[in-house]
Amino acid sequence: MTTLEFNAKVFLMENEDLFFDSYLECKSKHVNRLLENEKLFIKLCLYLQKGNLIDFAYLQKCFNDSLVEFKKDMKHYFA
């Protein structure tokens, strides 16, 4: 795992709730659309300002993996 991938994973983990909130709002699994959420975008800017560069393709992959688990959890919750 590269530093850029690690930073992407950490950013997702730290802001997972915001990612899922944004997903539920815009009904898109694409990170570029999710980042239209103002709170999530501000968090990204602050993270980048600290010098943490991100591999956005890897961030997309990690989010898709998390989304699969999120959907499974939601099915169990509402079953």
Secondary structure, 3 states (H helix, E strand, C coil): CCHHHHHHHHHHHHCHHHHHHHHHHHCCCCHHHHCCCHHHHHHHHHHHHCCCCCCHHHHHHHHHHHHHHHHHHHHHHHC
